[in-house]
Structures are given as structure tokens and as C-alpha cells.
């Protein structure tokens, strides 16, 4: 996991699948990053390297979106690959926030 800022945007990069065994660790890390960079107005989840998203991974994504929306920040997913896009389409993420493919 890593995070970085660029031009008013906070990039969150899981670098691994969003599965139950990793979700709590990721949630803690991502929330700490959101608290550390409150001035960033856009939050981007970089989905490169994510192949598997289980139900807790979906909850993590929705939770990130809800948290950023509550702070009036924009949220989007970038670099989504085919397997991730199937999950995103099934849960209709694009009807809630932008999902951009690689």
C-alpha cells in the first residue's frame, strides 16, 4: 500500500487485491492518509494491480467514497483492469463515481 499527493489530489494505491485478509489493514492506512491530507479535494483509488475484490473489498471502496463525499471531496477510481471492471460493473460503481480503465 502507498499513498501520495499531486496537484490537490490524494492517490491511494492498494497494490494488492481487496480481500478480507487485507481490508482492515488497508482501511486503517487509507483513513490515516485521508486525515493526514485534509486539504486535498480529490481522492483517487488506483486500481492497477487489483484482480480480486471480495465483499469486504467492495465495502472498503464504498466506505472510501462515502467518507470523501461527506467531506465534499471528489472520488474516482483509475487504472481499472478487466477483472476489476467486471466487479465495478456488477456493483454499478460508475453510477456513483467515475471508474476509468487503464
C-alpha positions in Angstrom: 0.0 0.0 0.0 1.1 3.5 -0.7 -0.3 7.0 -1.0 0.9 10.2 -2.4 -0.4 13.7 -3.3 -0.2 15.6 -6.5 -1.9 18.9 -7.5 -4.6 18.7 -4.8 -5.2 15.0 -5.3 -4.6 12.2 -2.8 -3.8 9.0 -4.6 -4.4 5.7 -2.7 -2.7 2.7 -4.2 -3.5 -0.7 -2.6 -1.0 -2.6 -4.8 -2.9 -5.9 -3.9 -6.3 -7.5 -4.1 -9.1 -6.1 -2.0 -9.8 -9.2 0.0 -10.9 -9.9 3.6 -7.4 -10.7 4.9 -6.1 -7.3 3.8 -9.1 -5.0 4.1 -8.8 -3.9 7.7 -5.1 -3.0 7.3 -6.0 -1.1 4.1 -8.9 0.7 5.7 -6.7 1.9 8.6 -3.9 3.0 6.3 -6.3 4.8 3.9 -8.2 6.6 6.7 -4.9 7.8 8.2 -3.9 9.2 4.8 -7.2 11.0 4.5 -6.7 12.5 7.9 -3.1 13.4 7.1 -4.0 15.3 3.9 -7.3 17.1 4.7 -6.6 19.9 2.2 -6.7 17.5 -0.8 -10.0 18.0 -2.6 -9.9 14.8 -4.8 -9.3 11.3 -3.7 -8.2 8.7 -6.4 -8.1 5.0 -5.8 -5.6 3.5 -8.2 -6.9 0.0 -9.1 -3.8 -1.1 -11.0 -2.8 -4.5 -9.6 -6.3 -5.3 -8.3 -7.7 -8.5 -9.7 -9.8 -9.8 -6.9 -12.4 -7.8 -4.9 -14.5 -9.7 -2.4 -17.5 -8.4 -0.5 -15.3 -6.7 2.2 -13.3 -5.1 -0.6 -16.5 -3.7 -2.1 -17.4 -2.3 1.3 -14.0 -0.7 1.6 -14.5 1.1 -1.8 -18.0 2.3 -0.9 -16.8 3.4 2.6 -14.0 5.4 1.0 -16.5 7.0 -1.4 -18.9 7.8 1.5 -16.2 9.3 3.6 -14.9 11.5 0.8 -18.4 12.6 -0.1 -19.1 13.5 3.5 -16.1 15.9 3.3 -17.3 17.3 0.0 -14.4 15.7 -1.9 -14.5 14.1 -5.3 -13.7 10.4 -5.5 -12.8 8.3 -8.5 -11.1 5.0 -9.5 -8.4 4.9 -12.1 -6.4 2.3 -13.9 -9.1 -0.4 -13.6 -8.2 -3.6 -15.4 -10.6 -6.1 -16.9 -11.2 -8.2 -13.8 -11.8 -5.2 -11.6 -14.1 -3.6 -14.2 -16.3 -6.7 -14.1 -16.8 -6.2 -10.3 -17.3 -2.4 -10.8 -19.9 -3.0 -13.5 -21.7 -5.7 -11.4 -22.0 -3.3 -8.4 -22.6 -0.3 -10.7 -19.8 1.8 -9.3 -19.9 4.1 -12.3 -23.4 5.2 -11.4 -22.0 6.6 -8.1 -18.5 7.8 -9.1 -16.2 7.7 -12.1 -14.3 4.5 -12.9 -11.6 4.8 -15.5 -10.0 1.9 -17.2 -6.3 1.6 -17.9 
